Amino acid sequence: MEASGAASGFAMALELLRPRGRLVLKSTFHGTTEVEAARIVVPEISIIGSRCGRFQPSLDLLQKGAVDVESLISEEYPLSEGIHAMDRARARGILKVLLRP
């Protein structure tokens, strides 16, 4: 997932992907970005755009306690165990993994 808001973050994310990897782009940055198509086509990289929606309705529901968010958290880890936490997040049956500082 790339969410830096900078074109350089997109370039770095492409460098970090393994062949047949997927990149979810959350960033919105202005201007153009040069992309070497072979860097995406040859290793069969998938790029998925993900846009944020309106936050206020969700925040209102959370404030009212209308959404049980605690039940969505499958496991919690300290930030120091981030790599292990990401591995666990890929496991079948895991909804959300929470990282704490």
N, CA, C and O atoms as a MOPAC input file, in Angstrom:
PM7 MOZYME 1SCF
protein

 N      0.85300 1    -1.16700 1     0.00000 1
 C      0.00000 1     0.00000 1     0.00000 1
 C      0.89900 1     1.22900 1     0.00000 1
 O      1.85200 1     1.31100 1     0.77500 1
 N      0.59400 1     2.16800 1    -0.85900 1
 C      1.36000 1     3.40800 1    -0.94100 1
 C      0.43200 1     4.54700 1    -0.56200 1
 O     -0.59600 1     4.75700 1    -1.20500 1
 N      0.79500 1     5.28700 1     0.48600 1
 C     -0.04800 1     6.37900 1     0.96100 1
 C      0.78600 1     7.58900 1     1.36500 1
 O      0.39600 1     8.34600 1     2.25400 1
 N      1.93200 1     7.77200 1     0.71400 1
 C      2.84000 1     8.85500 1     1.10300 1
 C      2.37300 1    10.22500 1     0.61100 1
 O      2.69700 1    11.24800 1     1.21500 1
 N      1.62500 1    10.24400 1    -0.46900 1
 C      1.21400 1    11.51400 1    -1.05600 1
 C      2.27800 1    12.11800 1    -1.94800 1
 O      2.15500 1    13.27200 1    -2.35700 1
 N      3.31600 1    11.36600 1    -2.25700 1
 C      4.42400 1    11.87100 1    -3.07100 1
 C      4.72900 1    10.91100 1    -4.21700 1
 O      4.62500 1     9.69400 1    -4.06400 1
 N      5.10200 1    11.46700 1    -5.35900 1
 C      5.45100 1    10.63900 1    -6.51300 1
 C      6.62000 1     9.71400 1    -6.18500 1
 O      6.68300 1     8.59500 1    -6.69300 1
 N      7.53600 1    10.16500 1    -5.35000 1
 C      8.69000 1     9.33000 1    -4.98100 1
 C      8.24400 1     8.09200 1    -4.19800 1
 O      8.89200 1     7.04800 1    -4.27300 1
 N      7.14300 1     8.20300 1    -3.45000 1
 C      6.61100 1     7.05200 1    -2.72800 1
 C      6.10600 1     5.98500 1    -3.67400 1
 O      6.27400 1     4.79200 1    -3.42100 1
 N      5.48300 1     6.41300 1    -4.77000 1
 C      5.01400 1     5.46900 1    -5.79400 1
 C      6.19400 1     4.72400 1    -6.40500 1
 O      6.14000 1     3.50600 1    -6.58100 1
 N      7.26400 1     5.45500 1    -6.72900 1
 C      8.45600 1     4.83500 1    -7.31800 1
 C      9.06300 1     3.82700 1    -6.34400 1
 O      9.46300 1     2.73300 1    -6.74400 1
 N      9.13000 1     4.19700 1    -5.07000 1
 C      9.69800 1     3.28900 1    -4.07000 1
 C      8.83700 1     2.04700 1    -3.90100 1
 O      9.36000 1     0.94100 1    -3.76500 1
 N      7.52600 1     2.22300 1    -3.90900 1
 C      6.62700 1     1.07700 1    -3.76300 1
 C      6.82000 1     0.09000 1    -4.90400 1
 O      6.80700 1    -1.12000 1    -4.68100 1
 N      6.99900 1     0.58600 1    -6.11800 1
 C      7.24700 1    -0.30600 1    -7.25700 1
 C      8.53800 1    -1.08600 1    -7.07700 1
 O      8.61500 1    -2.26100 1    -7.43700 1
 N      9.55200 1    -0.43500 1    -6.52100 1
 C     10.83200 1    -1.10900 1    -6.29800 1
 C     10.72000 1    -2.21000 1    -5.25300 1
 O     11.44100 1    -3.20500 1    -5.32700 1
 N      9.84300 1    -2.04900 1    -4.29600 1
 C      9.71700 1    -3.00500 1    -3.19500 1
 C      8.84900 1    -4.21600 1    -3.52600 1
 O      8.89400 1    -5.22500 1    -2.82300 1
 N      8.06100 1    -4.11700 1    -4.59000 1
 C      7.14800 1    -5.21300 1    -4.94600 1
 C      7.88000 1    -6.40400 1    -5.53500 1
 O      8.86000 1    -6.25900 1    -6.26600 1
 N      7.39100 1    -7.55900 1    -5.20700 1
 C      7.87800 1    -8.79400 1    -5.82600 1
 C      7.10900 1    -9.01500 1    -7.12000 1
 O      6.04700 1    -8.42000 1    -7.30700 1
 N      7.61900 1    -9.85800 1    -8.02000 1
 C      6.84600 1   -10.18800 1    -9.22800 1
 C      5.44600 1   -10.68400 1    -8.85200 1
 O      5.27100 1   -11.42700 1    -7.88700 1
 N      4.47000 1   -10.25900 1    -9.63100 1
 C      3.05200 1   -10.56500 1    -9.45400 1
 C      2.48000 1    -9.94200 1    -8.18300 1
 O      1.42900 1   -10.35900 1    -7.69300 1
 N      3.18300 1    -8.94000 1    -7.65500 1
 C      2.71100 1    -8.23700 1    -6.46600 1
 C      1.58600 1    -7.27900 1    -6.79900 1
 O      1.33500 1    -6.97100 1    -7.96400 1
 N      0.91700 1    -6.81300 1    -5.76400 1
 C     -0.18100 1    -5.85700 1    -5.91400 1
 C      0.14700 1    -4.59100 1    -5.14100 1
 O      0.59800 1    -4.64200 1    -3.99700 1
 N     -0.08600 1    -3.46600 1    -5.77800 1
 C      0.13800 1    -2.17500 1    -5.14400 1
 C     -1.19400 1    -1.45000 1    -5.04700 1
 O     -1.84600 1    -1.20200 1    -6.06200 1
 N     -1.59700 1    -1.11100 1    -3.83400 1
 C     -2.80700 1    -0.32700 1    -3.62700 1
 C     -2.36900 1     1.12400 1    -3.46900 1
 O     -1.62700 1     1.46300 1    -2.54600 1
 N     -2.83500 1     1.97500 1    -4.37500 1
 C     -2.47200 1     3.39500 1    -4.35400 1
 C     -3.53400 1     4.18600 1    -3.61700 1
 O     -4.65600 1     4.33300 1    -4.10200 1
 N     -3.18100 1     4.69700 1    -2.44300 1
 C     -4.05900 1     5.58100 1    -1.68600 1
 C     -3.67600 1     7.03600 1    -1.91700 1
 O     -4.46200 1     7.94100 1    -1.63800 1
 N     -2.47000 1     7.26100 1    -2.42600 1
 C     -1.95500 1     8.61800 1    -2.60300 1
 C     -2.67100 1     9.38000 1    -3.69800 1
 O     -3.07700 1     8.81800 1    -4.71600 1
 N     -2.81300 1    10.64800 1    -3.46900 1
 C     -3.26100 1    11.56700 1    -4.50100 1
 C     -2.22400 1    12.67200 1    -4.53300 1
 O     -2.12200 1    13.46400 1    -3.59600 1
 N     -1.46300 1    12.72600 1    -5.59900 1
 C     -0.48300 1    13.79600 1    -5.72200 1
 C     -0.69100 1    14.49500 1    -7.04500 1
 O     -1.11800 1    13.88400 1    -8.02500 1
 N     -0.38800 1    15.77900 1    -7.06700 1
 C     -0.62400 1    16.60400 1    -8.24000 1
 C      0.54000 1    16.48100 1    -9.21500 1
 O      1.66300 1    16.15100 1    -8.83400 1
 N      0.24800 1    16.75000 1   -10.45800 1
 C      1.28000 1    16.68600 1   -11.48200 1
 C      1.31200 1    15.31400 1   -12.13000 1
 O      0.45100 1    14.46900 1   -11.88700 1
 N      2.30300 1    15.11900 1   -12.94100 1
 C      2.44400 1    13.85100 1   -13.65200 1
 C      3.56600 1    13.02500 1   -13.03100 1
 O      4.46400 1    13.54400 1   -12.36800 1
 N      3.47800 1    11.73700 1   -13.27000 1
 C      4.49100 1    10.80800 1   -12.79200 1
 C      4.89700 1     9.93500 1   -13.96200 1
 O      4.05100 1     9.33200 1   -14.62200 1
 N      6.18400 1     9.86800 1   -14.21400 1
 C      6.65900 1     8.98400 1   -15.27100 1
 C      6.68100 1     7.55600 1   -14.75800 1
 O      7.13500 1     7.28700 1   -13.64600 1
 N      6.18400 1     6.64300 1   -15.58300 1
 C      6.16300 1     5.23700 1   -15.22600 1
 C      6.78800 1     4.44900 1   -16.35900 1
 O      6.37300 1     4.56200 1   -17.51200 1
 N      7.77900 1     3.65800 1   -16.02400 1
 C      8.37400 1     2.76500 1   -17.00400 1
 C      7.47000 1     1.53800 1   -17.09700 1
 O      7.45100 1     0.70600 1   -16.19000 1
 N      6.72400 1     1.43000 1   -18.19000 1
 C      5.71000 1     0.37800 1   -18.32500 1
 C      6.29900 1    -1.02300 1   -18.15500 1
 O      5.64800 1    -1.89800 1   -17.58400 1
 N      7.50400 1    -1.24300 1   -18.63600 1
 C      8.12200 1    -2.56400 1   -18.51000 1
 C      8.28800 1    -2.95100 1   -17.04700 1
 O      8.25400 1    -4.13600 1   -16.71500 1
 N      8.46800 1    -1.96700 1   -16.16600 1
 C      8.62800 1    -2.22500 1   -14.73300 1
 C      7.35200 1    -2.79500 1   -14.11600 1
 O      7.39000 1    -3.40700 1   -13.04800 1
 N      6.22100 1    -2.58900 1   -14.79600 1
 C      4.92900 1    -3.11400 1   -14.33700 1
 C      4.53500 1    -4.36000 1   -15.13200 1
 O      4.05600 1    -5.34100 1   -14.56200 1
 N      4.73900 1    -4.31500 1   -16.44900 1
 C      4.28100 1    -5.38600 1   -17.33200 1
 C      5.09700 1    -6.66800 1   -17.16400 1
 O      4.52500 1    -7.74900 1   -17.01800 1
 N      6.42000 1    -6.55800 1   -17.18300 1
 C      7.27000 1    -7.75900 1   -17.14900 1
 C      7.07600 1    -8.56000 1   -15.85600 1
 O      6.89500 1    -9.77500 1   -15.93000 1
 N      7.10500 1    -7.93100 1   -14.68100 1
 C      6.87800 1    -8.70700 1   -13.46000 1
 C      5.39400 1    -8.92200 1   -13.11800 1
 O      5.06500 1    -9.45900 1   -12.06000 1
 N      4.50800 1    -8.49800 1   -14.02300 1
 C      3.06500 1    -8.68400 1   -13.87200 1
 C      2.53200 1    -8.06100 1   -12.57900 1
 O      1.79600 1    -8.69800 1   -11.82600 1
 N      2.91400 1    -6.81500 1   -12.33900 1
 C      2.47500 1    -6.06200 1   -11.17300 1
 C      1.03000 1    -5.58700 1   -11.39000 1
 O      0.67800 1    -5.16900 1   -12.49300 1
 N      0.21000 1    -5.64900 1   -10.36400 1
 C     -1.15000 1    -5.10600 1   -10.40500 1
 C     -1.18200 1    -3.83300 1    -9.57200 1
 O     -0.67700 1    -3.80200 1    -8.45000 1
 N     -1.78100 1    -2.78100 1   -10.12700 1
 C     -1.92900 1    -1.52000 1    -9.40800 1
 C     -3.40800 1    -1.25000 1    -9.24200 1
 O     -4.16400 1    -1.24700 1   -10.21400 1
 N     -3.82000 1    -1.02000 1    -7.99400 1
 C     -5.22000 1    -0.82400 1    -7.67400 1
 C     -5.37300 1     0.54600 1    -7.02900 1
 O     -4.70800 1     0.84800 1    -6.03800 1
 N     -6.23100 1     1.35900 1    -7.58000 1
 C     -6.50900 1     2.66600 1    -6.98900 1
 C     -7.55000 1     2.52700 1    -5.89000 1
 O     -8.50300 1     1.75800 1    -6.02200 1
 N     -7.36800 1     3.26700 1    -4.81300 1
 C     -8.29700 1     3.20900 1    -3.69100 1
 C     -8.54700 1     4.62000 1    -3.19000 1
 O     -7.66300 1     5.24700 1    -2.60400 1
 N     -9.73600 1     5.10900 1    -3.41800 1
 C    -10.09000 1     6.48400 1    -3.06700 1
 C    -10.84200 1     6.51000 1    -1.74500 1
 O    -11.66800 1     5.64100 1    -1.46800 1
 N    -10.54700 1     7.50300 1    -0.94800 1
 C    -11.28500 1     7.69500 1     0.30900 1
 C    -12.63800 1     8.31300 1     0.00200 1
 O    -12.78100 1     9.09200 1    -0.94000 1
 N    -13.59700 1     7.96700 1     0.78100 1
 C    -14.92600 1     8.54600 1     0.61800 1
 C    -15.17100 1     9.64400 1     1.63900 1
 O    -14.22800 1    10.22800 1     2.17300 1
 N    -16.42200 1     9.91700 1     1.90600 1
 C    -16.78100 1    10.92500 1     2.90800 1
 C    -16.59400 1    10.32800 1     4.29800 1
 O    -17.08100 1     9.23200 1     4.57500 1
 N    -15.89900 1    11.03400 1     5.16300 1
 C    -15.59400 1    10.53000 1     6.49800 1
 C    -16.68000 1    10.82000 1     7.52800 1
 O    -16.88300 1    10.02000 1     8.44000 1
 N    -17.37000 1    11.92800 1     7.40600 1
 C    -18.27500 1    12.36400 1     8.46600 1
 C    -19.35700 1    11.33800 1     8.80900 1
 O    -19.57500 1    11.09000 1     9.99500 1
 N    -20.04700 1    10.72700 1     7.84100 1
 C    -21.05100 1     9.72000 1     8.21500 1
 C    -20.45200 1     8.56500 1     9.02600 1
 O    -21.07700 1     8.07000 1     9.96500 1
 N    -19.25800 1     8.14600 1     8.66300 1
 C    -18.60000 1     7.06400 1     9.40600 1
 C    -18.22900 1     7.50400 1    10.80900 1
 O    -18.41700 1     6.75800 1    11.77100 1
 N    -17.69900 1     8.72200 1    10.92900 1
 C    -17.33200 1     9.24100 1    12.24400 1
 C    -18.55100 1     9.38100 1    13.14700 1
 O    -18.47800 1     9.11600 1    14.34700 1
 N    -19.66600 1     9.79600 1    12.56600 1
 C    -20.90400 1     9.91000 1    13.34300 1
 C    -21.34500 1     8.55300 1    13.88800 1
 O    -21.73200 1     8.44300 1    15.05100 1
 N    -21.28700 1     7.51900 1    13.04200 1
 C    -21.66300 1     6.17400 1    13.48500 1
 C    -20.73000 1     5.66300 1    14.57200 1
 O    -21.17800 1     5.03200 1    15.52900 1
 N    -19.44400 1     5.92900 1    14.43200 1
 C    -18.48300 1     5.50900 1    15.45100 1
 C    -18.74100 1     6.22400 1    16.77100 1
 O    -18.68600 1     5.61000 1    17.83600 1
 N    -19.01800 1     7.50300 1    16.70000 1
 C    -19.26800 1     8.28600 1    17.90400 1
 C    -20.50700 1     7.78100 1    18.64900 1
 O    -20.54100 1     7.77500 1    19.87900 1
 N    -21.52100 1     7.35900 1    17.89400 1
 C    -22.75700 1     6.84900 1    18.50000 1
 C    -22.59600 1     5.42100 1    19.02000 1
 O    -23.48100 1     4.90700 1    19.70400 1
 N    -21.49000 1     4.78800 1    18.70400 1
 C    -21.28800 1     3.40200 1    19.11100 1
 C    -22.09800 1     2.43300 1    18.27000 1
 O    -22.34800 1     1.30500 1    18.69300 1
 N    -22.50900 1     2.85900 1    17.08600 1
 C    -23.34900 1     2.03400 1    16.21700 1
 C    -22.56200 1     0.94200 1    15.48700 1
 O    -23.15700 1     0.04000 1    14.89700 1
 N    -21.23900 1     1.01900 1    15.52600 1
 C    -20.40900 1     0.03000 1    14.85100 1
 C    -19.50000 1    -0.61700 1    15.89100 1
 O    -18.77900 1     0.06900 1    16.61500 1
 N    -19.54300 1    -1.93000 1    15.95500 1
 C    -18.69000 1    -2.66600 1    16.88800 1
 C    -17.33500 1    -2.90300 1    16.23000 1
 O    -17.14300 1    -3.90500 1    15.54000 1
 N    -16.40300 1    -1.99100 1    16.44000 1
 C    -15.09300 1    -2.10700 1    15.79900 1
 C    -14.18500 1    -3.08400 1    16.53000 1
 O    -13.28900 1    -3.66300 1    15.91600 1
 N    -14.39300 1    -3.27700 1    17.81100 1
 C    -13.53600 1    -4.18700 1    18.58800 1
 C    -13.57700 1    -5.60800 1    18.03900 1
 O    -12.55700 1    -6.29700 1    18.01300 1
 N    -14.75800 1    -6.04800 1    17.59900 1
 C    -14.88100 1    -7.42500 1    17.10400 1
 C    -14.17900 1    -7.62100 1    15.76000 1
 O    -13.97500 1    -8.75600 1    15.32900 1
 N    -13.81200 1    -6.53700 1    15.10400 1
 C    -13.10900 1    -6.64000 1    13.82500 1
 C    -11.61400 1    -6.89200 1    13.99700 1
 O    -10.94100 1    -7.29700 1    13.04800 1
 N    -11.09100 1    -6.65600 1    15.19600 1
 C     -9.66000 1    -6.81800 1    15.45800 1
 C     -9.39300 1    -8.26600 1    15.85900 1
 O     -9.85200 1    -8.72900 1    16.90300 1
 N     -8.65400 1    -8.96300 1    15.02300 1
 C     -8.34200 1   -10.36500 1    15.30300 1
 C     -7.14600 1   -10.50500 1    16.24000 1
 O     -7.14500 1   -11.35700 1    17.13000 1
 N     -6.12300 1    -9.66200 1    16.03700 1
 C     -4.89900 1    -9.77100 1    16.82400 1
 C     -4.26600 1    -8.39900 1    16.98400 1
 O     -4.47500 1    -7.50900 1    16.15900 1
 N     -3.48600 1    -8.23000 1    18.05700 1
 C     -2.76400 1    -6.98300 1    18.30700 1
 C     -1.29200 1    -7.29400 1    18.52600 1
 O     -0.94000 1    -8.31000 1    19.12400 1
 N     -0.43100 1    -6.39400 1    18.02800 1
 C      1.01300 1    -6.55400 1    18.18100 1
 C      1.64700 1    -5.19900 1    18.44000 1
 O      1.10600 1    -4.17300 1    18.02700 1
 N      2.79500 1    -5.18200 1    19.12600 1
 C      3.53400 1    -3.92400 1    19.23500 1
 C      4.15100 1    -3.59300 1    17.88300 1
 O      4.39600 1    -4.48600 1    17.07100 1
 N      4.40000 1    -2.32000 1    17.64500 1
 C      4.97500 1    -1.88100 1    16.38200 1
 C      6.29200 1    -2.59800 1    16.07800 1
 O      6.62300 1    -2.83500 1    14.91600 1
 N      7.02600 1    -2.93500 1    17.11400 1
 C      8.30500 1    -3.63800 1    16.92600 1
 C      8.13600 1    -5.00800 1    16.27100 1
 O      9.10300 1    -5.56200 1    15.74700 1
 N      6.91900 1    -5.56400 1    16.29400 1
 C      6.63300 1    -6.84500 1    15.65500 1
 C      5.83300 1    -6.65000 1    14.36600 1
 O      5.05200 1    -7.51500 1    13.97200 1
 N      6.03900 1    -5.49900 1    13.71600 1
 C      5.27400 1    -5.14800 1    12.52400 1
 C      5.37700 1    -6.14600 1    11.39500 1
 O      4.37400 1    -6.43900 1    10.74300 1
 N      6.55600 1    -6.67500 1    11.14400 1
 C      6.71900 1    -7.63100 1    10.03500 1
 C      5.92200 1    -8.89600 1    10.32500 1
 O      5.22800 1    -9.40700 1     9.44600 1
 N      6.01400 1    -9.40200 1    11.54800 1
 C      5.22100 1   -10.58400 1    11.92200 1
 C      3.72600 1   -10.28300 1    11.81200 1
 O      2.95000 1   -11.11600 1    11.34300 1
 N      3.33000 1    -9.08300 1    12.25100 1
 C      1.91400 1    -8.69600 1    12.20000 1
 C      1.40600 1    -8.69500 1    10.75700 1
 O      0.28600 1    -9.13600 1    10.50100 1
 N      2.21200 1    -8.20800 1     9.81400 1
 C      1.78900 1    -8.20000 1     8.41200 1
 C      1.66000 1    -9.62000 1     7.86700 1
 O      0.76500 1    -9.90500 1     7.07200 1
 N      2.55000 1   -10.50200 1     8.29300 1
 C      2.42400 1   -11.91000 1     7.89600 1
 C      1.12400 1   -12.49700 1     8.43500 1
 O      0.42500 1   -13.21600 1     7.72000 1
 N      0.79800 1   -12.20000 1     9.67800 1
 C     -0.44200 1   -12.69300 1    10.27600 1
 C     -1.66300 1   -12.11400 1     9.56800 1
 O     -2.67300 1   -12.80000 1     9.41200 1
 N     -1.57500 1   -10.85800 1     9.14100 1
 C     -2.71100 1   -10.21200 1     8.47500 1
 C     -3.09000 1   -10.92700 1     7.18400 1
 O     -4.23400 1   -10.84300 1     6.73700 1
 N     -2.14000 1   -11.62400 1     6.59100 1
 C     -2.42200 1   -12.36500 1     5.35400 1
 C     -3.07000 1   -13.72400 1     5.60300 1
 O     -3.54300 1   -14.36800 1     4.66700 1
 N     -3.09200 1   -14.15500 1     6.84300 1
 C     -3.59600 1   -15.49500 1     7.15800 1
 C     -5.11700 1   -15.56200 1     6.98800 1
 O     -5.83500 1   -14.59300 1     7.23000 1
 N     -5.56700 1   -16.71300 1     6.57400 1
 C     -7.00300 1   -16.95700 1     6.41500 1
 C     -7.70300 1   -16.78700 1     7.75700 1
 O     -7.23200 1   -17.27300 1     8.78500 1
 N     -8.83200 1   -16.09300 1     7.73100 1
 C     -9.63000 1   -15.92200 1     8.92600 1
 C     -9.28200 1   -14.70200 1     9.76500 1
 O     -9.99500 1   -14.38200 1    10.71600 1
 N     -8.20100 1   -14.02200 1     9.42900 1
 C     -7.80300 1   -12.82400 1    10.16700 1
 C     -8.48700 1   -11.62000 1     9.52500 1
 O     -8.32200 1   -11.37700 1     8.33000 1
 N     -9.25600 1   -10.86300 1    10.31700 1
 C     -9.92900 1    -9.67400 1     9.77700 1
 C     -9.00000 1    -8.47100 1     9.79900 1
 O     -8.64800 1    -7.93700 1     8.74700 1
 N     -8.60300 1    -8.04300 1    10.98900 1
 C     -7.73600 1    -6.87700 1    11.14900 1
 C     -6.65800 1    -7.18200 1    12.16500 1
 O     -6.90800 1    -7.85400 1    13.16600 1
 N     -5.46500 1    -6.69100 1    11.90900 1
 C     -4.36800 1    -6.79100 1    12.85200 1
 C     -4.03700 1    -5.36300 1    13.27200 1
 O     -3.80700 1    -4.49600 1    12.42900 1
 N     -4.01400 1    -5.13200 1    14.56500 1
 C     -3.77300 1    -3.80800 1    15.11100 1
 C     -2.32600 1    -3.70200 1    15.59900 1
 O     -1.84200 1    -4.55400 1    16.34500 1
 N     -1.64400 1    -2.63300 1    15.16000 1
 C     -0.29600 1    -2.34200 1    15.63600 1
 C     -0.37200 1    -1.22000 1    16.65900 1
 O     -1.02500 1    -0.20100 1    16.43600 1
 N      0.29700 1    -1.41900 1    17.76900 1
 C      0.34800 1    -0.39900 1    18.82900 1
 C      1.78800 1     0.08400 1    18.99000 1
 O      2.73100 1    -0.69400 1    18.84600 1
 N      1.95100 1     1.39400 1    19.29400 1
 C      3.31800 1     1.92300 1    19.49000 1
 C      4.00400 1     1.27900 1    20.68800 1
 O      5.15100 1     1.60700 1    20.99200 1

